[in-house]
Amino acid sequence: MKDKLQASRFEQKYIITEDIALQVREFVRSYLELDENGVGKPNYSYPVHSLYLDSDDLNLYWCTINGDKNRYKLRLRFYNDNADTPIFFEIKRRMNNCMLKQRGGVRRDAVQLLLDGQFTEISHLVSRDPKQLVALQNFCHLMFERRATPKVHIAYLREAYVPHDDNSARLTMDRLVRAEPELTARLSTQMQNGVVVWGNEIVLELKFTNRFPEWFGDLVRVFGLRQCGAAKYVDGAALLGEYRLDARARSSQPLMSAARFDRFSASIPSAKEATKGKP
């Protein structure tokens, strides 16, 4: 899979219906071309999987809930179960309104070693690009600083459109966004008990590196879109219940049946309720 990372960008998110998504597809084809990874696939979409890391008290999760201006997420991103394809160690950082991304592609057989604390080496990477080594070192530093471990597996199907000759703008539509607790790095595309985060609705993202493209504004006006928050890790974790992501609590308690566990989770205030009334 070709890497088309936008290292620094602005982004706007919208929740849309399938009917609107089909109309957006026709609209965007006048400006961007289909990402090569979606060519020939159903709904022109390819699978994306991310394993998010966080501390046991979910510090990174709460930074988003509380609206901290400068925050980041740590995730392992992968696209299939092929042992020869890399796992990308990614930092997605928000600095005010700008998104900054760093990532390094890691050999699958080195992933657990790094999560266990082994010192980073260029041999862990699939590329000898020094920028990727720096990204991996930064990731591991933040991981150890936060004592972050695997928490949530997020999966979805992405329909993406990109410019022909640069990386100045990108439009993505993510369908069937699912979340499940994952407290170890299984790194499998198969979900065992995934829950759908936004039902049949789709997350539309407009991403740009410099000036907001004029035709992006036209798209928003034509379809009457309203910008909103749509943080896959945070919304997924809130839906699952924070308790289910704390390895300390789970290891010290007897295992619950699924029905009993769902009743317990339902008794815990959601993230929105917990922060109700906060500025």
VOBA-1610 file (N, C-alpha, C; in pm, whole numbers, padded with zeros to 5 digits, always signed):
BEGIN
Met+00084-00119+00000Met+00000+00000+00000Met+00088+00124+00000Lys+00067+00211-00096Lys+00147+00331-00110Lys+00116+00428+00002Asp+00222+00486+00062Asp+00206+00578+00173Asp+00184+00720+00121Lys+00065+00778+00149Lys+00034+00914+00106Lys+00008+01002+00228Leu+00094+00990+00327Leu+00078+01060+00452Leu+00084+01211+00433Gln-00014+01282+00488Gln-00007+01428+00499Gln+00050+01457+00638Ala+00178+01495+00644Ala+00245+01511+00772Ala+00189+01627+00853Ser+00141+01731+00786Ser+00083+01847+00852Ser-00041+01887+00774Arg-00153+01901+00842Arg-00276+01929+00768Arg-00382+01988+00860Phe-00487+02040+00800Phe-00609+02080+00868Phe-00717+01981+00825Glu-00814+01960+00912Glu-00919+01866+00874Glu-01053+01909+00934Gln-01158+01879+00860Gln-01295+01904+00905Gln-01375+01776+00888Lys-01461+01746+00986Lys-01535+01620+00986Lys-01685+01646+00985Tyr-01756+01552+00921Tyr-01901+01560+00909Tyr-01956+01417+00917Ile-02074+01403+00974Ile-02145+01275+00973Ile-02255+01284+00869Ile-02254+01191+00773Ile-02348+01198+00661Ile-02417+01063+00641Thr-02526+01066+00565Thr-02599+00944+00531Thr-02538+00880+00405Glu-02579+00758+00377Glu-02533+00690+00257Glu-02579+00762+00132Asp-02700+00815+00132Asp-02751+00888+00015Asp-02663+01009-00016Ile-02627+01083+00087Ile-02540+01199+00067Ile-02401+01154+00022Ala-02353+01044+00077Ala-02220+00993+00040Ala-02213+00962-00110Leu-02317+00904-00164Leu-02319+00871-00307Leu-02316+00999-00392Gln-02382+01102-00344Gln-02379+01229-00417Gln-02242+01298-00404Val-02182+01287-00286Val-02048+01343-00267Val-01949+01272-00359Arg-01966+01142-00375Arg-01877+01065-00464Arg-01879+01124-00605Glu-01997+01153-00656Glu-02007+01210-00790Glu-01948+01351-00796Phe-01971+01429-00690Phe-01921+01566-00684Phe-01768+01569-00683Val-01707+01487-00599Val-01562+01495-00577Val-01483+01448-00699Arg-01542+01365-00782Arg-01471+01315-00899Arg-01436+01423-01001Ser-01495+01541-00986Ser-01460+01653-01074Ser-01330+01720-01029Tyr-01284+01685-00907Tyr-01168+01755-00850Tyr-01053+01662-00809Leu-01088+01542-00764Leu-00988+01447-00715Leu-01010+01312-00783Glu-00911+01225-00772Glu-00923+01090-00828Glu-00926+00988-00717Leu-00987+00875-00747Leu-00998+00768-00649Leu-00861+00720-00606Asp-00842+00704-00475Asp-00719+00646-00422Asp-00699+00508-00483Glu-00578+00480-00527Glu-00551+00353-00596Glu-00582+00232-00511Asn-00582+00247-00378Asn-00610+00134-00290Asn-00757+00092-00293Gly-00845+00180-00346Gly-00986+00146-00353Gly-01032+00098-00489Val-00942+00101-00586Val-00979+00062-00723Val-01021-00085-00727Gly-01137-00111-00785Gly-01185-00248-00802Gly-01246-00310-00679Lys-01258-00236-00569Lys-01313-00290-00445Lys-01457-00245-00425Pro-01538-00322-00351Pro-01676-00282-00324Pro-01680-00144-00259Asn-01769-00059-00307Asn-01782+00077-00256Asn-01651+00155-00268Tyr-01562+00109-00353Tyr-01433+00174-00375Tyr-01357+00193-00243Ser-01373+00099-00153Ser-01321+00116-00017Ser-01220+00007+00019Tyr-01124+00043+00099Tyr-01025-00052+00152Tyr-01031-00052+00304Pro-00998-00165+00369Pro-01007-00172+00515Pro-00892-00101+00584Val-00924-00035+00694Val-00824+00032+00779Val-00844-00018+00922His-00734-00053+00987His-00738-00100+01126His-00639-00020+01209Ser-00682+00020+01328Ser-00595+00094+01419Ser-00612+00037+01560Leu-00498+00011+01625Leu-00499-00029+01766Leu-00449+00090+01846Tyr-00538+00149+01926Tyr-00504+00269+02002Tyr-00446+00232+02138Leu-00342+00305+02176Leu-00277+00286+02305Leu-00314+00402+02397Asp-00323+00371+02526Asp-00354+00475+02624Asp-00307+00425+02761Ser-00302+00516+02858Ser-00269+00476+02994Ser-00390+00406+03056Asp-00370+00341+03170Asp-00481+00271+03233Asp-00588+00366+03285Asp-00550+00492+03314Asp-00652+00590+03352Asp-00703+00668+03232Leu-00667+00623+03110Leu-00717+00678+02984Leu-00689+00828+02971Asn-00565+00865+03001Asn-00527+01006+02998Asn-00547+01069+02861Leu-00507+00998+02756Leu-00519+01053+02620Leu-00665+01065+02579Tyr-00746+00971+02619Tyr-00890+00975+02595Tyr-00951+01099+02659Trp-00918+01123+02787Trp-00977+01236+02859Trp-00924+01369+02808Cys-00804+01373+02751Cys-00755+01497+02691Cys-00846+01542+02577Thr-00896+01446+02501Thr-00990+01478+02393Thr-01126+01517+02448Ile-01176+01440+02543Ile-01306+01469+02604Ile-01307+01610+02662Asn-01196+01649+02725Asn-01189+01780+02790Asn-01152+01893+02694Gly-01126+01858+02567Gly-01100+01960+02467Gly-00965+02026+02478Asp-00864+01956+02529Asp-00729+02013+02538Asp-00681+02054+02399Lys-00629+02174+02387Lys-00589+02227+02256Lys-00471+02150+02197Asn-00374+02116+02280Asn-00255+02045+02233Asn-00256+01903+02291Arg-00286+01808+02208Arg-00299+01670+02253Arg-00254+01576+02142Tyr-00247+01447+02173Tyr-00204+01351+02072Tyr-00267+01215+02100Lys-00262+01131+01998Lys-00305+00992+02011Lys-00191+00903+01963Leu-00184+00784+02019Leu-00086+00683+01981Leu-00160+00563+01924Arg-00121+00519+01805Arg-00190+00405+01746Arg-00097+00323+01659Leu-00133+00197+01645Leu-00067+00107+01550Leu-00165+00087+01436Arg-00124+00123+01316Arg-00215+00113+01201Arg-00171+00001+01108Phe-00268-00076+01060Phe-00239-00184+00966Phe-00359-00204+00875Tyr-00336-00278+00767Tyr-00438-00287+00662Tyr-00476-00430+00627Asn-00399-00528+00673Asn-00428-00667+00642Asn-00356-00757+00742Asp-00367-00888+00721Asp-00303-00984+00810Asp-00176-01044+00751Asn-00128-00986+00643Asn-00009-01037+00576Asn+00114-01015+00663Ala+00186-01123+00692Ala+00304-01114+00779Ala+00415-01031+00719Asp+00412-01008+00589Asp+00518-00932+00523Asp+00489-00782+00515Thr+00371-00740+00557Thr+00339-00597+00551Thr+00364-00532+00687Pro+00402-00404+00687Pro+00440-00338+00813Pro+00321-00300+00900Ile+00351-00276+01026Ile+00260-00213+01121Ile+00313-00071+01142Phe+00229+00028+01119Phe+00274+00167+01130Phe+00251+00219+01272Phe+00360+00257+01337Phe+00353+00322+01468Phe+00328+00471+01442Glu+00212+00522+01481Glu+00173+00658+01445Glu+00147+00746+01567Ile+00193+00870+01555Ile+00155+00976+01649Ile+00068+01074+01571Lys-00053+01095+01617Lys-00140+01197+01557Lys-00157+01306+01662Arg-00096+01421+01635Arg-00091+01529+01732Arg-00172+01649+01684Arg-00249+01705+01776Arg-00322+01829+01745Arg-00250+01945+01814Met-00217+02045+01733Met-00159+02169+01785Met-00254+02281+01744Asn-00339+02324+01839Asn-00447+02417+01809Asn-00537+02355+01702Asn-00541+02412+01580Asn-00629+02358+01477Asn-00555+02275+01373Cys-00426+02257+01391Cys-00345+02185+01292Cys-00317+02043+01340Met-00326+01947+01248Met-00296+01808+01279Met-00157+01774+01227Leu-00075+01717+01312Leu+00061+01676+01275Leu+00071+01525+01291Lys+00126+01459+01190Lys+00138+01314+01196Lys+00281+01270+01171Gln+00323+01173+01251Gln+00450+01104+01232Gln+00422+00955+01232Arg+00494+00881+01147Arg+00478+00737+01155Arg+00598+00665+01098Gly+00620+00547+01153Gly+00727+00461+01105Gly+00673+00321+01083Gly+00706+00261+00969Gly+00660+00126+00938Gly+00750+00022+01001Val+00694-00059+01088Val+00770-00156+01169Val+00743-00299+01122Arg+00846-00381+01120Arg+00829-00522+01090Arg+00738-00586+01195Arg+00652-00674+01150Arg+00556-00734+01244Arg+00625-00812+01356Asp+00736-00875+01325Asp+00801-00954+01430Asp+00873-00866+01533Ala+00876-00735+01510Ala+00941-00644+01606Ala+00840-00567+01691Val+00712-00577+01658Val+00611-00496+01726Val+00607-00523+01876Gln+00595-00650+01914Gln+00582-00681+02056Gln+00709-00646+02132Leu+00825-00662+02067Leu+00951-00623+02132Leu+00950-00476+02170Leu+00903-00392+02079Leu+00898-00248+02104Leu+00795-00214+02211Leu+00679-00281+02207Leu+00577-00256+02309Leu+00625-00300+02447Asp+00713-00399+02450Asp+00768-00448+02577Asp+00884-00364+02628Gly+00928-00266+02547Gly+01031-00174+02596Gly+01168-00189+02534Gln+01184-00272+02431Gln+01315-00285+02369Gln+01355-00153+02302Phe+01482-00120+02310Phe+01533+00004+02252Phe+01514+00002+02100Thr+01471+00115+02046Thr+01444+00121+01902Thr+01571+00113+01819Glu+01563+00038+01710Glu+01677+00024+01618Glu+01626+00036+01475Ile+01714+00077+01387Ile+01677+00091+01247Ile+01633-00042+01189Ser+01683-00152+01245Ser+01647-00285+01194Ser+01502-00322+01223His+01438-00249+01315His+01297-00276+01343His+01206-00226+01231Leu+01258-00136+01149Leu+01179-00071+01045Leu+01190-00142+00912Val+01089-00124+00828Val+01095-00180+00693Val+01169-00086+00599Ser+01188+00038+00642Ser+01260+00138+00563Ser+01377+00192+00645Arg+01483+00232+00577Arg+01597+00291+00646Arg+01590+00444+00647Asp+01473+00497+00618Asp+01452+00641+00621Asp+01470+00692+00764Pro+01564+00784+00788Pro+01587+00832+00925Pro+01465+00901+00985Lys+01379+00960+00902Lys+01258+01024+00954Lys+01167+00921+01021Gln+01164+00801+00965Gln+01080+00698+01024Gln+01139+00649+01157Leu+01270+00646+01166Leu+01333+00607+01292Leu+01303+00712+01400Val+01312+00839+01364Val+01280+00946+01459Val+01134+00935+01504Ala+01043+00908+01409Ala+00902+00893+01443Ala+00882+00777+01541Leu+00950+00666+01515Leu+00938+00549+01604Leu+00994+00580+01742Gln+01106+00648+01748Gln+01165+00685+01877Gln+01073+00778+01955Asn+01012+00874+01885Asn+00918+00966+01952Asn+00796+00892+02004Phe+00746+00797+01922Phe+00632+00717+01963Phe+00664+00641+02092Cys+00776+00572+02093Cys+00813+00491+02210Cys+00836+00577+02333His+00894+00695+02313His+00914+00787+02426His+00780+00825+02488Leu+00683+00864+02405Leu+00551+00902+02456Leu+00479+00783+02517Met+00495+00667+02456Met+00432+00545+02508Met+00482+00515+02649Phe+00614+00523+02671Phe+00670+00494+02802Phe+00635+00606+02902Glu+00635+00729+02855Glu+00602+00842+02941Glu+00460+00829+02995Arg+00367+00787+02910Arg+00227+00772+02951Arg+00196+00633+03006Arg+00293+00542+02998Arg+00268+00402+03033Arg+00148+00349+02955Ala+00150+00381+02827Ala+00038+00346+02740Ala+00049+00202+02691Thr-00063+00135+02687Thr-00072-00003+02639Thr-00195-00014+02548Pro-00208-00123+02473Pro-00324-00138+02383Pro-00457-00129+02458Lys-00553-00059+02395Lys-00684-00040+02457Lys-00800-00073+02364Val-00802-00013+02244Val-00918-00026+02156Val-00874-00051+02013His-00938-00149+01951His-00920-00178+01809His-01034-00108+01734Ile-00997-00020+01641Ile-01093+00049+01556Ile-01075-00001+01413Ala-01186-00031+01346Ala-01180-00078+01207Ala-01289-00010+01126Tyr-01263+00013+00998Tyr-01363+00072+00910Tyr-01322+00050+00765Leu-01412+00084+00674Leu-01387+00077+00531Leu-01377+00219+00478Arg-01265+00251+00414Arg-01236+00389+00372Arg-01244+00404+00221Glu-01326+00497+00177Glu-01330+00542+00038Glu-01256+00676+00034Ala-01148+00683-00042Ala-01060+00801-00038Ala-01037+00857-00177Tyr-01024+00990-00182Tyr-00995+01061-00307Tyr-00877+01155-00285Val-00787+01157-00382Val-00661+01231-00368Val-00633+01310-00496Pro-00548+01414-00488Pro-00509+01487-00609Pro-00425+01399-00701His-00417+01438-00825His-00340+01361-00923His-00190+01372-00900Asp-00143+01491-00863Asp+00002+01511-00862Asp+00059+01574-00736Asp-00021+01590-00631Asp+00036+01643-00506Asp-00044+01587-00388Asn-00024+01645-00270Asn-00091+01594-00150Asn-00162+01708-00077Ser-00209+01806-00154Ser-00263+01927-00094Ser-00403+01911-00038Ala-00477+01815-00089Ala-00615+01794-00043Ala-00647+01645-00048Arg-00738+01605+00040Arg-00776+01464+00046Arg-00917+01458+00104Leu-01000+01374+00047Leu-01137+01354+00097Leu-01154+01206+00126Thr-01204+01174+00246Thr-01228+01034+00281Thr-01369+01017+00336Met-01426+00901+00310Met-01555+00862+00367Met-01537+00725+00431Asp-01560+00719+00562Asp-01537+00597+00639Asp-01670+00533+00678Arg-01691+00411+00631Arg-01814+00337+00658Arg-01790+00227+00760Leu-01899+00188+00826Leu-01899+00074+00918Leu-01784+00085+01019Val-01778+00196+01088Val-01675+00216+01190Val-01709+00129+01311Arg-01618+00041+01347Arg-01641-00053+01458Arg-01532-00040+01564Ala-01567-00074+01686Ala-01472-00068+01798Ala-01488-00190+01886Glu-01376-00237+01940Glu-01382-00342+02041Glu-01261-00328+02133Pro-01277-00367+02261Pro-01162-00363+02351Pro-01054-00459+02303Glu-00929-00417+02310Glu-00817-00504+02275Glu-00698-00465+02362Leu-00674-00542+02466Leu-00573-00507+02565Leu-00439-00574+02538Thr-00430-00646+02427Thr-00302-00702+02382Thr-00292-00675+02232Ala-00171-00678+02181Ala-00151-00645+02040Ala-00172-00770+01953Arg-00299-00809+01933Arg-00327-00922+01845Arg-00294-00888+01700Leu-00325-00763+01662Leu-00299-00713+01527Leu-00362-00803+01421Ser-00485-00842+01447Ser-00564-00921+01354Ser-00676-00834+01300Thr-00708-00852+01172Thr-00819-00777+01115Thr-00954-00834+01157Gln-00954-00952+01218Gln-01078-01014+01260Gln-01121-00961+01396Met-01241-00905+01402Met-01295-00859+01529Met-01379-00969+01592Gln-01375-00976+01725Gln-01448-01079+01796Gln-01582-01030+01850Asn-01584-00907+01904Asn-01708-00852+01960Asn-01717-00703+01929Gly-01698-00667+01803Gly-01699-00527+01765Gly-01839-00467+01771Val-01845-00339+01809Val-01971-00265+01808Val-01960-00153+01705Val-02070-00124+01638Val-02071-00021+01535Val-02092+00115+01602Val-02003+00210+01573Val-02000+00337+01646Val-02108+00434+01598Trp-02124+00450+01467Trp-02221+00548+01414Trp-02329+00481+01329Gly-02357+00357+01353Gly-02460+00287+01278Gly-02430+00287+01129Asn-02531+00319+01049Asn-02514+00321+00904Asn-02461+00455+00852Glu-02438+00548+00943Glu-02388+00679+00900Glu-02238+00672+00871Ile-02191+00771+00798Ile-02056+00770+00742Ile-01981+00893+00791Val-01853+00876+00821Val-01768+00989+00862Val-01699+01044+00737Leu-01735+01167+00703Leu-01672+01238+00591Leu-01565+01330+00647Glu-01444+01323+00591Glu-01336+01411+00634Glu-01280+01486+00514Leu-01266+01618+00531Leu-01201+01704+00433Leu-01066+01743+00491Lys-00958+01709+00420Lys-00823+01730+00472Lys-00744+01814+00372Phe-00676+01915+00421Phe-00603+02004+00332Phe-00478+02056+00403Thr-00375+02087+00327Thr-00246+02123+00386Thr-00224+02273+00396Asn-00288+02352+00314Asn-00270+02497+00318Asn-00406+02567+00326Arg-00440+02641+00221Arg-00567+02713+00218Arg-00683+02617+00195Phe-00795+02644+00262Phe-00916+02564+00244Phe-00960+02575+00099Pro-00960+02464+00023Pro-00997+02471-00118Pro-01137+02529-00139Glu-01151+02614-00237Glu-01280+02677-00263Glu-01389+02575-00291Trp-01351+02468-00361Trp-01452+02368-00395Trp-01494+02287-00273Phe-01409+02279-00168Phe-01452+02219-00042Phe-01570+02299+00014Gly-01558+02433+00009Gly-01667+02517+00056Gly-01793+02497-00025Asp-01777+02481-00157Asp-01892+02455-00242Asp-01960+02324-00203Leu-01880+02222-00177Leu-01935+02091-00138Leu-02016+02103-00010Val-01962+02173+00090Val-02031+02190+00218Val-02164+02261+00199Arg-02165+02365+00115Arg-02288+02442+00093Arg-02391+02362+00013Val-02346+02295-00092Val-02438+02220-00179Val-02514+02114-00102Phe-02444+02044-00011Phe-02508+01933+00061Phe-02554+01971+00202Gly-02539+02100+00237Gly-02588+02146+00367Gly-02521+02076+00484Leu-02390+02056+00476Leu-02317+01981+00578Leu-02290+02067+00701Arg-02289+02004+00817Arg-02258+02072+00942Arg-02139+02004+01007Gln-02035+02082+01031Gln-01912+02027+01089Gln-01939+01977+01230Cys-01873+01866+01268Cys-01893+01808+01400Cys-01766+01735+01443Gly-01766+01688+01566Gly-01657+01603+01613Gly-01689+01458+01580Ala-01586+01384+01543Ala-01604+01241+01514Ala-01470+01172+01539Ala-01436+01159+01667Ala-01310+01097+01706Ala-01332+00947+01724Lys-01279+00869+01635Lys-01310+00725+01633Lys-01271+00655+01763Tyr-01149+00681+01812Tyr-01106+00616+01937Tyr-01193+00660+02054Val-01213+00790+02068Val-01285+00843+02184Val-01432+00802+02181Asp-01497+00819+02066Asp-01638+00780+02058Asp-01655+00629+02074Gly-01560+00553+02019Gly-01566+00408+02034Gly-01546+00365+02178Ala-01448+00427+02246Ala-01421+00394+02387Ala-01540+00431+02476Ala-01602+00547+02449Ala-01717+00588+02528Ala-01833+00490+02511Leu-01851+00441+02389Leu-01959+00345+02361Leu-01932+00212+02431Leu-01806+00169+02432Leu-01770+00043+02495Leu-01780+00051+02647Gly-01748+00167+02703Gly-01742+00185+02849Gly-01599+00187+02896Glu-01561+00292+02968Glu-01422+00309+03009Glu-01370+00193+03093Tyr-01458+00136+03176Tyr-01415+00027+03265Tyr-01354-00089+03187Arg-01407-00115+03071Arg-01364-00231+02994Arg-01221-00215+02939Leu-01165-00095+02949Leu-01033-00068+02892Leu-00924-00062+02997Asp-00958-00084+03123Asp-00860-00077+03231Asp-00812-00217+03265Ala-00691-00248+03222Ala-00636-00382+03244Ala-00622-00413+03392Arg-00596-00311+03475Arg-00580-00334+03619Arg-00710-00384+03680Ala-00821-00315+03645Ala-00950-00353+03701Ala-00992-00491+03652Arg-00968-00517+03525Arg-01013-00645+03468Arg-00933-00761+03523Ser-00802-00739+03548Ser-00719-00850+03596Ser-00746-00882+03742Ser-00801-00785+03818Ser-00824-00808+03960Ser-00966-00857+03989Gln-01049-00866+03887Gln-01187-00909+03905Gln-01211-01041+03834Pro-01302-01124+03886Pro-01339-01245+03813Pro-01403-01209+03681Leu-01387-01294+03581Leu-01445-01268+03450Leu-01597-01263+03457Met-01655-01168+03388Met-01801-01153+03384Met-01856-01218+03258Ser-01979-01262+03265Ser-02048-01303+03144Ser-02075-01178+03061Ala-02102-01197+02932Ala-02127-01083+02844Ala-02248-01004+02891Ala-02356-01075+02931Ala-02477-01007+02973Ala-02453-00926+03101Arg-02384-00986+03197Arg-02357-00915+03322Arg-02267-00795+03298Phe-02171-00814+03208Phe-02078-00705+03178Phe-02149-00587+03112Asp-02242-00616+03021Asp-02317-00509+02956Asp-02402-00433+03058Arg-02461-00505+03155Arg-02541-00437+03258Arg-02452-00346+03341Phe-02332-00395+03373Phe-02238-00313+03451Phe-02199-00188+03374Ser-02166-00204+03245Ser-02124-00091+03163Ser-02234+00012+03152Ala-02360-00036+03143Ala-02473+00055+03127Ala-02492+00143+03251Ser-02441+00098+03366Ser-02458+00174+03490Ser-02354+00284+03504Ile-02251+00285+03419Ile-02145+00385+03428Ile-02181+00503+03339Pro-02169+00628+03388Pro-02201+00743+03303Pro-02115+00744+03179Ser-02174+00783+03066Ser-02098+00795+02942Ser-02003+00912+02952Ala-01911+00921+02853Ala-01816+01031+02853Ala-01889+01164+02844Lys-01996+01172+02763Lys-02068+01298+02749Lys-02137+01336+02881Glu-02194+01236+02951Glu-02260+01266+03076Glu-02160+01308+03182Ala-02040+01243+03180Ala-01938+01272+03280Ala-01887+01414+03268Thr-01892+01468+03147Thr-01839+01603+03125Thr-01950+01706+03107Lys-02074+01668+03130Lys-02186+01760+03112Lys-02169+01880+03204Gly-02183+01998+03149Gly-02170+02119+03227Gly-02031+02175+03232Lys-01932+02097+03183Lys-01794+02147+03180Lys-01777+02238+03058Pro-01694+02342+03072Pro-01673+02432+02957Pro-01600+02363+02846
//
